[in-house]
């Protein structure tokens, strides 16, 4: 007669005459397939007894025939901690923002997810790991909840004492940083590919943040990578399943563990919102957004994680009408859109703002750490200008009134707009490689208060991540204090400090070999001693090279050196051409071209950046032989 070993479907229909090795699960679509790295529903066959049954890593449990009709016999007692053999992968080196791959890579390569998570846990000293707290959150993209269940099972097996997880597995990147610091966790695991597309055919990413709440530094990511290259086994509690919906604590008894393993499901918004209440003047912001002379705003969450934060903080608490926030329901595929807050992918918001109905507009990326600011009639605030304006108006924000200003920082490709404010205010400026982790080191040492990247990232030392919603509230605080429009604030800023005309050209999904060859060839050209002093004439203007290099950064805190951070050509008038290979994509290569040119003549600060910089763009494209080497006649995105 058939033996039904699950509550819902039979596993096999063979009556054994001797003990067999198999699994019994209440829910056959749950833990076991995740544990084995197999697709859900993959048929599992019986294994006859063998000498391997006692070896570490076996998935088999010997059960006598007297137990065959009693699934509860398996359910009683503490949950088992098991170890499984695995094969390492050579391609799990974390990039600028963690490990990013297409979803199908995590789904189709057996143990791909498990290997990387084990490498993360193994990179933490066992003494620090035992009984520790780890925060977990994601941007809600496809594969998010599946990955979280695996992380829960593996965290328990690797000695973590408590996980703090956002409700439904959702928590913005800035909020994760906030919660890590609040709970004094040893770190956090973020499931996001940031501004990259989602859905089954999209991207998935895993990033590890350390105890300060910021991205892991290169020493840690390199350690994770080296572990992943030689990994032979991973530990897991495959029978452990957590409820991600219900707020509160869940405890689990594990074999050979003296203390229960705890999972705490928390409100994803509240801790972060409370932090913002202590940074900004919410009364002044409420007056700006819902008072007698309130402004009209339009906020596009792009179906990313920041939607619930916008609704709770901007609408419910600060009084902006509910319809001022759009696309606020997080979706696994971001509504089929690219959750990247720029002029190309947030085109609907740009068009709406051009109509003149709204005074202030903003868009956010998938995980909520990036932002784009727009003024009335679609007036675009370049991200490099955005951080400079906040720097020039920092004391409109109570946090800086109380804390003071320690220093400014920008990534190397970001325009020199922040430099102009630093020079005028005599505040120290740091130029770092791309990657928020470099800012975190300066913040921890007390050197830095405000920083930004040209890639729509702005933030301060309240956490150790860039923070899209913080940047929006910073701008709204400036408008409330100065009682000016965005365009008026920006115009006055340029008149005071001069203007850095700036643009970025992105060439996405370029053949990797072609991209690398382009960069190597260009480096050979600019490294030639005769390149210094060379003149380039385009149109009516001539540019003379003052210096050129492959940017190298020496961290003033720990002395670590980061090399090969981007090719720079700096001209005598201060203009810059920069080439960089991006580390945030999941496939192919992205070549980024940055152009920066300073203008202090007030009669020349209102030109179109694309017209103003056209000559430098032409020089850059011709010098690099970009079209010939990549086959691209135009960029994918222009910022």
C-alpha positions as CSV (number, residue, x, y, z in Angstrom):
1,X,0.0,0.0,0.0
2,X,1.2,3.5,-0.7
3,X,2.9,5.3,2.2
4,X,1.9,9.0,2.4
5,X,4.8,10.6,4.2
6,X,3.5,14.2,3.7
7,X,0.2,15.8,4.7
8,X,-0.4,16.9,1.2
9,X,1.2,14.6,-1.3
10,X,3.0,11.2,-1.3
11,X,6.7,11.1,-1.4
12,X,6.9,7.4,-2.5
13,X,4.8,4.3,-2.8
14,X,7.1,1.6,-1.8
15,X,6.8,-0.4,1.5
16,X,10.4,-1.0,2.7
17,X,11.6,-4.2,4.3
18,X,14.6,-2.4,5.8
19,X,15.2,1.1,7.1
20,X,15.2,3.8,4.5
21,X,16.7,7.3,4.4
22,X,14.3,10.0,3.5
23,X,12.7,13.3,4.6
24,X,9.3,14.0,6.0
25,X,7.9,17.6,5.6
26,X,4.6,19.1,6.5
27,X,5.1,21.4,3.5
28,X,7.0,19.8,0.7
29,X,7.4,23.1,-1.1
30,X,9.3,24.6,1.8
31,X,12.6,23.9,3.4
32,X,14.1,20.8,1.9
33,X,14.3,22.1,-1.7
34,X,15.9,25.3,-0.5
35,X,18.3,23.3,1.7
36,X,19.4,21.2,-1.3
37,X,19.6,24.1,-3.7
38,X,16.9,22.5,-5.9
39,X,13.9,24.0,-7.7
40,X,10.8,23.8,-5.6
41,X,8.9,20.6,-6.5
42,X,11.9,18.8,-7.8
43,X,11.3,15.0,-7.3
44,X,13.3,13.6,-4.4
45,X,14.3,9.9,-4.6
46,X,14.9,7.5,-1.8
47,X,18.4,6.5,-0.9
48,X,19.1,3.0,0.4
49,X,21.3,2.7,3.5
50,X,25.0,2.8,2.9
51,X,28.2,3.5,4.7
52,X,27.8,7.2,3.8
53,X,24.9,7.6,6.1
54,X,27.1,8.6,9.0
55,X,29.2,11.1,6.9
56,X,28.9,14.8,7.4
57,X,26.7,16.3,4.8
58,X,24.2,13.5,4.2
59,X,20.6,14.6,3.8
60,X,19.3,11.2,5.0
61,X,17.8,10.3,8.3
62,X,17.4,6.6,9.2
63,X,13.9,5.8,10.3
64,X,12.6,2.3,11.2
65,X,9.4,1.0,9.6
66,X,7.6,1.5,12.9
67,X,8.0,5.2,12.4
68,X,6.8,5.4,8.9
69,X,3.2,6.4,9.7
70,X,4.2,8.9,12.4
71,X,5.4,12.2,11.0
72,X,5.2,13.7,14.5
73,X,8.2,11.5,15.4
74,X,10.3,13.7,13.2
75,X,8.8,17.0,14.5
76,X,9.4,16.5,18.2
77,X,12.5,17.9,19.9
78,X,14.9,20.6,18.7
79,X,15.5,21.4,15.1
80,X,18.4,19.7,13.5
81,X,21.5,21.5,12.4
82,X,22.9,19.9,9.3
83,X,26.0,20.3,7.1
84,X,26.0,19.6,3.4
85,X,28.8,19.3,1.0
86,X,29.0,21.8,-1.8
87,X,31.2,22.9,-4.7
88,X,32.7,26.4,-4.8
89,X,32.0,28.9,-7.5
90,X,34.7,31.2,-9.0
91,X,32.5,34.2,-9.7
92,X,31.2,35.3,-6.3
93,X,33.5,38.3,-5.8
94,X,31.3,41.2,-4.4
95,X,31.4,44.3,-6.4
96,X,30.9,48.0,-5.3
97,X,27.5,47.1,-3.9
98,X,27.7,43.4,-3.2
99,X,27.1,40.3,-5.3
100,X,24.7,41.0,-8.2
101,X,23.7,38.4,-10.8
102,X,20.6,37.6,-12.9
103,X,17.9,35.8,-10.9
104,X,18.3,32.7,-12.9
105,X,21.9,32.3,-11.7
106,X,20.7,32.0,-8.1
107,X,17.9,29.7,-9.2
108,X,19.7,27.4,-11.6
109,X,23.1,27.0,-10.1
110,X,22.8,24.5,-7.2
111,X,23.8,26.0,-3.9
112,X,24.8,29.3,-5.5
113,X,22.8,31.3,-2.9
114,X,23.8,29.0,0.0
115,X,27.5,29.2,-0.9
116,X,27.6,33.0,-0.8
117,X,25.6,33.2,2.5
118,X,27.9,30.7,4.1
119,X,30.9,32.7,2.9
120,X,29.5,35.8,4.5
121,X,28.9,34.0,7.9
122,X,32.3,32.3,7.7
123,X,34.0,35.7,7.2
124,X,32.8,36.6,10.7
125,X,34.9,35.3,13.6
126,X,33.1,32.5,15.3
127,X,33.4,34.2,18.7
128,X,31.7,37.3,17.3
129,X,29.1,35.3,15.5
130,X,27.9,33.2,18.4
131,X,24.7,34.6,19.9
132,X,25.0,37.8,17.8
133,X,22.3,39.9,16.2
134,X,22.1,40.3,12.4
135,X,19.6,42.5,10.5
136,X,18.0,41.3,7.3
137,X,16.0,43.3,4.8
138,X,15.3,43.6,1.1
139,X,13.8,45.8,-1.5
140,X,10.9,43.3,-2.3
141,X,12.2,42.2,-5.6
142,X,11.6,38.8,-7.1
143,X,13.3,36.0,-5.1
144,X,13.5,38.2,-2.0
145,X,11.4,36.0,0.4
146,X,12.9,32.8,-0.9
147,X,16.4,34.0,-0.1
148,X,15.4,35.3,3.3
149,X,14.1,31.8,4.4
150,X,17.4,30.3,3.4
151,X,19.3,33.1,5.3
152,X,17.2,32.4,8.4
153,X,18.0,28.7,8.2
154,X,21.7,29.3,7.7
155,X,22.0,32.0,10.3
156,X,20.6,29.7,12.9
157,X,23.0,26.9,11.9
158,X,26.0,29.3,12.0
159,X,25.5,30.4,15.6
160,X,23.7,33.7,15.1
161,X,21.5,34.3,18.1
162,X,18.9,36.7,16.7
163,X,17.8,38.0,13.4
164,X,15.9,41.3,13.0
165,X,13.9,41.2,9.8
166,X,11.6,43.8,8.2
167,X,8.0,42.8,8.0
168,X,7.3,40.9,4.8
169,X,11.1,40.8,4.3
170,X,11.1,44.4,3.2
171,X,13.4,47.1,4.6
172,X,15.1,50.0,2.7
173,X,18.9,50.1,2.6
174,X,19.0,53.3,4.7
175,X,16.6,51.7,7.3
176,X,18.8,48.6,7.5
177,X,21.8,50.8,8.3
178,X,19.7,52.6,10.9
179,X,18.5,49.3,12.5
180,X,22.0,47.8,12.6
181,X,23.1,50.7,14.6
182,X,20.1,50.8,16.8
183,X,20.3,47.1,17.8
184,X,24.1,47.1,17.9
185,X,24.1,44.2,15.4
186,X,27.3,42.7,14.1
187,X,26.0,43.4,10.6
188,X,23.2,43.1,8.1
189,X,22.4,41.2,4.9
190,X,20.6,43.3,2.3
191,X,18.8,41.7,-0.6
192,X,18.8,44.2,-3.4
193,X,20.2,45.0,-6.8
194,X,19.5,48.7,-6.1
195,X,18.4,50.5,-9.3
196,X,18.7,47.4,-11.5
197,X,15.6,45.8,-13.0
198,X,13.7,43.1,-11.0
199,X,11.4,40.2,-11.8
200,X,12.2,36.6,-12.9
201,X,14.3,37.9,-15.8
202,X,15.8,40.7,-13.8
203,X,18.6,41.0,-11.3
204,X,19.1,39.9,-7.7
205,X,21.8,41.0,-5.3
206,X,23.2,40.3,-1.8
207,X,25.2,42.8,0.1
208,X,26.8,42.5,3.6
209,X,26.9,45.6,5.9
210,X,29.2,45.6,8.9
211,X,28.5,46.7,12.5
212,X,28.7,50.5,11.7
213,X,25.8,50.0,9.4
214,X,27.7,50.6,6.2
215,X,28.8,48.5,3.3
216,X,31.6,46.0,4.0
217,X,35.1,47.4,3.2
218,X,37.3,45.8,0.6
219,X,39.2,43.8,3.2
220,X,35.9,42.1,4.2
221,X,34.5,41.6,0.7
222,X,37.9,40.1,-0.4
223,X,37.8,37.7,2.5
224,X,34.2,36.7,1.6
225,X,35.4,36.1,-2.0
226,X,38.4,34.0,-1.0
227,X,36.2,31.8,1.3
228,X,33.7,31.3,-1.6
229,X,36.5,30.1,-3.9
230,X,37.4,27.1,-1.6
231,X,34.1,26.5,0.2
232,X,33.4,22.7,0.7
233,X,30.3,22.7,2.9
234,X,27.5,24.8,4.4
235,X,25.5,24.6,7.6
236,X,21.7,24.9,7.6
237,X,18.6,24.1,9.7
238,X,16.3,23.0,6.8
239,X,13.2,22.4,8.9
240,X,13.2,26.0,10.2
241,X,10.6,28.3,8.6
242,X,9.8,31.8,9.8
243,X,6.6,33.8,9.5
244,X,7.6,37.1,7.8
245,X,4.2,38.7,8.2
246,X,3.4,38.8,11.9
247,X,5.2,41.4,14.0
248,X,7.0,40.2,17.1
249,X,9.4,37.5,18.2
250,X,9.6,33.9,17.1
251,X,11.9,31.4,19.0
252,X,13.3,28.1,17.8
253,X,15.1,25.4,19.8
254,X,18.0,24.0,17.9
255,X,20.0,20.8,18.7
256,X,23.2,21.3,20.5
257,X,22.3,24.9,21.2
258,X,21.9,26.2,24.8
259,X,19.8,29.2,23.9
260,X,16.9,29.4,21.5
261,X,17.3,31.1,18.1
262,X,15.2,34.2,17.9
263,X,13.7,35.9,14.9
264,X,12.2,39.4,15.5
265,X,9.9,40.8,12.8
266,X,9.8,44.6,13.0
267,X,7.9,47.4,11.5
268,X,10.2,48.4,8.5
269,X,9.4,52.1,8.8
270,X,9.2,53.0,12.5
271,X,12.9,53.0,13.6
272,X,13.9,54.9,10.5
273,X,11.1,57.4,10.8
274,X,11.9,58.1,14.5
275,X,15.6,58.8,13.5
276,X,14.4,61.3,10.9
277,X,12.2,63.0,13.5
278,X,15.4,63.7,15.5
279,X,17.2,65.1,12.5
280,X,14.7,67.5,10.9
281,X,12.2,70.1,12.1
282,X,9.0,68.1,11.4
283,X,6.8,71.0,12.4
284,X,8.4,73.3,9.8
285,X,8.2,70.6,7.2
286,X,4.5,70.0,8.0
287,X,3.8,73.7,7.6
288,X,5.6,73.6,4.2
289,X,3.6,70.6,3.0
290,X,0.2,71.1,4.5
291,X,0.1,74.7,5.9
292,X,-1.8,77.7,4.5
293,X,0.8,78.4,1.9
294,X,1.9,74.9,1.3
295,X,3.8,73.7,-1.8
296,X,2.6,70.9,-4.0
297,X,5.0,67.9,-4.3
298,X,5.1,64.8,-6.5
299,X,7.1,61.8,-5.2
300,X,7.6,58.7,-7.3
301,X,8.6,55.5,-5.4
302,X,9.0,53.6,-8.6
303,X,7.3,50.6,-7.0
304,X,10.4,50.1,-4.8
305,X,10.9,49.7,-1.1
306,X,10.6,53.4,-0.2
307,X,6.9,53.5,-1.0
308,X,5.7,52.7,2.5
309,X,8.2,55.2,4.0
310,X,6.9,58.0,1.7
311,X,3.3,57.2,2.6
312,X,4.0,57.0,6.4
313,X,6.3,60.0,6.7
314,X,5.5,62.5,4.0
315,X,1.8,61.8,3.7
316,X,0.4,60.6,7.0
317,X,2.8,62.5,9.3
318,X,3.7,65.6,7.4
319,X,0.4,66.1,5.8
320,X,1.1,65.9,2.1
321,X,-2.0,64.7,0.2
322,X,-2.1,61.0,-0.4
323,X,-2.1,61.4,-4.2
324,X,1.2,63.4,-4.1
325,X,2.9,60.0,-3.7
326,X,2.7,57.5,-6.6
327,X,3.9,54.0,-7.3
328,X,4.2,53.3,-3.6
329,X,3.3,49.6,-3.6
330,X,6.6,47.6,-3.7
331,X,6.4,45.1,-6.6
332,X,8.7,42.1,-7.4
333,X,9.3,43.5,-10.8
334,X,8.9,47.2,-10.0
335,X,5.9,47.3,-12.3
336,X,8.0,46.2,-15.2
337,X,10.1,49.4,-15.0
338,X,13.7,50.2,-14.3
339,X,13.8,51.6,-10.7
340,X,16.5,54.1,-11.5
341,X,15.8,57.7,-10.5
342,X,17.2,59.5,-13.5
343,X,15.9,61.5,-16.5
344,X,15.6,58.4,-18.6
345,X,13.9,55.9,-16.3
346,X,11.8,58.4,-14.3
347,X,10.5,60.0,-17.5
348,X,6.9,60.0,-16.4
349,X,7.7,62.1,-13.4
350,X,9.8,64.5,-15.5
351,X,6.9,65.0,-17.9
352,X,4.5,65.5,-15.0
353,X,6.8,68.1,-13.5
354,X,7.1,69.9,-16.8
355,X,3.4,70.7,-16.6
356,X,4.0,73.2,-13.8
357,X,1.4,71.7,-11.5
358,X,3.9,70.7,-8.8
359,X,6.6,72.8,-7.1
360,X,8.8,69.9,-6.0
361,X,9.4,66.4,-7.4
362,X,11.5,63.5,-6.4
363,X,12.1,59.9,-7.5
364,X,13.7,57.0,-5.6
365,X,15.4,53.8,-6.6
366,X,14.5,50.2,-5.8
367,X,16.1,50.1,-2.3
368,X,15.6,53.7,-1.4
369,X,19.1,55.0,-1.1
370,X,19.2,57.1,-4.3
371,X,17.1,60.1,-5.3
372,X,16.5,62.6,-8.0
373,X,15.3,66.1,-7.3
374,X,13.2,68.2,-9.7
375,X,11.8,71.7,-9.5
376,X,8.8,73.3,-11.1
377,X,8.5,72.9,-14.9
378,X,10.9,69.9,-14.7
379,X,14.0,71.9,-13.5
380,X,16.6,69.2,-13.0
381,X,19.0,69.3,-10.1
382,X,22.2,67.4,-11.0
383,X,23.2,65.1,-8.1
384,X,26.6,66.8,-7.8
385,X,24.9,70.1,-7.4
386,X,22.4,68.6,-5.0
387,X,25.0,67.7,-2.4
388,X,26.7,71.1,-2.9
389,X,23.5,73.0,-2.2
390,X,22.8,71.0,1.0
391,X,26.4,71.7,2.1
392,X,25.9,75.4,1.6
393,X,22.6,75.3,3.6
394,X,23.4,72.7,6.2
395,X,22.3,74.9,9.1
396,X,18.7,74.8,7.8
397,X,18.7,71.3,9.3
398,X,18.6,71.1,13.2
399,X,20.9,68.0,13.2
400,X,23.8,70.0,11.9
401,X,23.0,73.0,14.2
402,X,23.6,70.6,17.1
403,X,26.3,68.4,15.7
404,X,28.3,70.9,13.7
405,X,30.1,70.2,10.4
406,X,33.3,68.0,10.4
407,X,34.0,67.7,6.8
408,X,32.7,67.1,3.2
409,X,33.4,64.2,0.8
410,X,32.6,63.3,-2.7
411,X,33.4,60.4,-5.0
412,X,36.1,61.1,-7.5
413,X,33.8,61.1,-10.6
414,X,31.4,63.5,-8.9
415,X,31.7,67.1,-10.1
416,X,33.8,69.7,-8.2
417,X,30.6,71.7,-7.1
418,X,31.1,70.5,-3.5
419,X,34.8,71.6,-3.6
420,X,33.7,75.2,-4.3
421,X,31.5,75.2,-1.1
422,X,34.3,73.5,1.0
423,X,36.8,76.1,-0.2
424,X,34.5,79.0,0.6
425,X,33.6,77.7,4.0
426,X,37.1,76.4,4.8
427,X,35.8,72.9,5.6
428,X,38.0,69.9,4.8
429,X,37.0,68.0,1.6
430,X,37.9,64.4,0.8
431,X,37.9,62.8,-2.6
432,X,37.3,59.1,-2.5
433,X,36.7,56.2,-4.9
434,X,33.2,55.3,-5.9
435,X,31.5,53.3,-3.1
436,X,29.8,54.5,0.1
437,X,32.1,52.3,2.2
438,X,34.9,54.8,1.8
439,X,32.7,57.5,3.4
440,X,31.9,55.3,6.3
441,X,35.6,55.0,7.3
442,X,35.8,58.8,7.4
443,X,32.6,59.1,9.4
444,X,33.6,56.6,12.0
445,X,36.8,58.6,12.5
446,X,34.8,61.8,13.0
447,X,36.2,63.4,9.8
448,X,33.0,63.6,7.8
449,X,29.4,65.0,8.1
450,X,28.1,65.2,4.5
451,X,28.9,63.4,1.3
452,X,27.6,62.5,-2.1
453,X,28.1,60.7,-5.3
454,X,27.1,61.7,-8.9
455,X,25.1,58.5,-9.1
456,X,22.1,60.1,-7.3
457,X,23.4,59.2,-3.9
458,X,23.5,61.8,-1.0
459,X,23.8,61.3,2.7
460,X,25.3,62.3,6.1
461,X,26.7,60.7,9.2
462,X,23.4,59.8,10.7
463,X,23.8,56.4,9.2
464,X,26.4,54.8,7.0
465,X,24.5,54.5,3.7
466,X,23.3,57.0,1.2
467,X,19.7,58.0,2.0
468,X,17.2,59.0,-0.7
469,X,14.4,60.1,1.7
470,X,16.9,62.0,3.9
471,X,18.0,64.0,0.9
472,X,14.4,64.9,0.0
473,X,13.7,66.1,3.5
474,X,17.0,68.1,3.4
475,X,15.9,69.9,0.3
476,X,12.4,70.5,1.7
477,X,14.1,71.9,4.9
478,X,16.1,74.3,2.7
479,X,12.9,75.4,0.8
480,X,11.1,75.9,4.1
481,X,13.9,78.1,5.6
482,X,14.7,80.1,2.5
483,X,11.1,80.4,1.2
484,X,12.4,80.1,-2.4
485,X,11.8,77.7,-5.2
486,X,14.3,75.0,-6.2
487,X,15.3,77.0,-9.3
488,X,15.8,80.1,-7.3
489,X,17.9,78.3,-4.7
490,X,20.0,76.7,-7.5
491,X,20.5,80.0,-9.4
492,X,21.6,81.8,-6.3
493,X,24.0,79.0,-5.5
494,X,25.6,79.2,-9.0
495,X,26.0,83.0,-8.7
496,X,27.7,82.6,-5.4
497,X,30.0,79.6,-6.0
498,X,30.1,79.3,-9.8
499,X,28.7,76.4,-11.8
500,X,30.2,73.0,-12.6
501,X,28.7,71.9,-15.9
502,X,28.5,68.1,-15.6
503,X,27.3,65.1,-17.5
504,X,27.6,61.3,-17.4
505,X,27.3,58.9,-20.3
506,X,26.5,55.3,-19.5
507,X,27.2,52.6,-22.0
508,X,25.4,49.5,-20.6
509,X,25.9,45.8,-21.3
510,X,29.1,46.3,-23.3
511,X,31.1,43.2,-24.2
512,X,33.4,42.7,-21.2
513,X,36.5,42.0,-23.2
514,X,35.9,45.1,-25.4
515,X,35.4,47.3,-22.4
516,X,38.5,46.1,-20.6
517,X,40.5,46.5,-23.8
518,X,39.3,50.0,-24.2
519,X,40.3,50.9,-20.6
520,X,43.7,49.3,-21.0
521,X,44.4,51.0,-24.2
522,X,43.3,54.4,-22.9
523,X,45.5,54.0,-19.8
524,X,48.5,53.3,-22.0
525,X,47.8,56.5,-23.9
526,X,47.4,58.8,-20.9
527,X,50.4,57.2,-19.0
528,X,52.8,58.3,-21.8
529,X,54.9,61.2,-20.5
530,X,54.3,63.0,-23.8
531,X,50.6,63.1,-23.1
532,X,51.1,65.7,-20.4
533,X,50.9,69.1,-22.1
534,X,49.1,67.8,-25.2
535,X,46.5,70.1,-26.7
536,X,43.1,69.1,-28.0
537,X,41.2,71.6,-30.1
538,X,37.5,71.1,-30.8
539,X,35.4,73.9,-32.2
540,X,36.6,77.2,-30.9
541,X,38.2,76.0,-27.7
542,X,41.6,74.3,-27.0
543,X,42.1,72.1,-23.9
544,X,45.7,71.4,-22.7
545,X,46.4,68.4,-20.5
546,X,47.8,69.3,-17.1
547,X,47.8,65.7,-15.6
548,X,46.4,62.3,-16.2
549,X,46.3,59.1,-14.1
550,X,44.5,56.0,-12.9
551,X,43.0,57.3,-9.6
552,X,44.5,55.9,-6.5
553,X,43.2,56.5,-3.0
554,X,45.0,56.3,0.3
555,X,42.5,56.1,3.2
556,X,43.6,58.8,5.8
557,X,42.1,56.7,8.6
558,X,43.6,53.2,8.1
559,X,46.2,53.8,5.4
560,X,44.7,51.3,3.1
561,X,45.2,51.9,-0.6
562,X,42.6,51.4,-3.4
563,X,44.1,51.4,-6.9
564,X,42.6,51.5,-10.4
565,X,39.6,53.5,-9.4
566,X,39.1,55.4,-12.7
567,X,41.1,57.0,-15.5
568,X,41.3,60.8,-15.2
569,X,42.4,63.5,-17.7
570,X,42.6,66.9,-16.0
571,X,43.1,70.0,-18.2
572,X,44.7,73.3,-17.2
573,X,41.3,75.1,-16.9
574,X,40.2,72.5,-14.4
575,X,37.9,70.5,-16.8
576,X,38.0,66.8,-16.3
577,X,37.3,63.7,-18.5
578,X,36.9,60.5,-16.5
579,X,36.4,56.9,-17.6
580,X,35.3,54.1,-15.3
581,X,34.0,50.6,-15.5
582,X,31.0,50.2,-13.2
583,X,30.8,47.4,-10.6
584,X,27.0,47.5,-10.1
585,X,25.8,45.6,-13.1
586,X,24.8,41.9,-13.2
587,X,25.9,41.2,-16.8
588,X,28.2,42.6,-19.4
589,X,30.1,45.7,-18.5
590,X,29.1,49.3,-18.1
591,X,31.4,52.0,-19.3
592,X,30.8,55.4,-17.6
593,X,32.1,58.6,-19.1
594,X,32.1,61.7,-16.9
595,X,32.6,65.3,-18.0
596,X,33.1,68.1,-15.6
597,X,33.9,71.8,-16.4
598,X,33.8,74.8,-14.1
599,X,32.4,78.2,-15.1
600,X,32.6,81.2,-12.8
601,X,31.3,83.9,-15.2
602,X,27.8,84.7,-14.1
603,X,26.9,85.5,-17.7
604,X,27.7,82.0,-18.7
605,X,26.1,79.9,-16.0
606,X,22.7,79.3,-17.6
607,X,23.7,77.2,-20.6
608,X,22.5,73.8,-21.5
609,X,25.1,71.3,-20.1
610,X,25.0,69.1,-23.2
611,X,25.7,72.1,-25.4
612,X,28.4,73.4,-23.1
613,X,30.2,70.1,-22.7
614,X,29.8,68.8,-26.3
615,X,33.4,69.6,-27.2
616,X,34.8,67.7,-24.3
617,X,32.5,64.8,-25.0
618,X,33.8,64.6,-28.6
619,X,37.4,64.7,-27.4
620,X,36.7,61.9,-24.9
621,X,34.9,59.7,-27.4
622,X,37.6,60.1,-30.1
623,X,40.5,59.7,-27.7
624,X,39.1,56.4,-26.3
625,X,38.0,55.1,-29.7
626,X,34.8,54.2,-27.9
627,X,32.6,53.8,-30.9
628,X,35.2,51.7,-32.8
629,X,35.9,49.5,-29.8
630,X,32.4,48.9,-28.5
631,X,30.2,49.4,-31.6
632,X,28.2,52.0,-29.7
633,X,27.3,55.2,-31.5
634,X,25.4,56.6,-28.5
635,X,25.1,56.0,-24.7
636,X,22.3,54.0,-23.1
637,X,21.6,56.8,-20.6
638,X,22.7,60.4,-20.4
639,X,22.6,62.2,-17.0
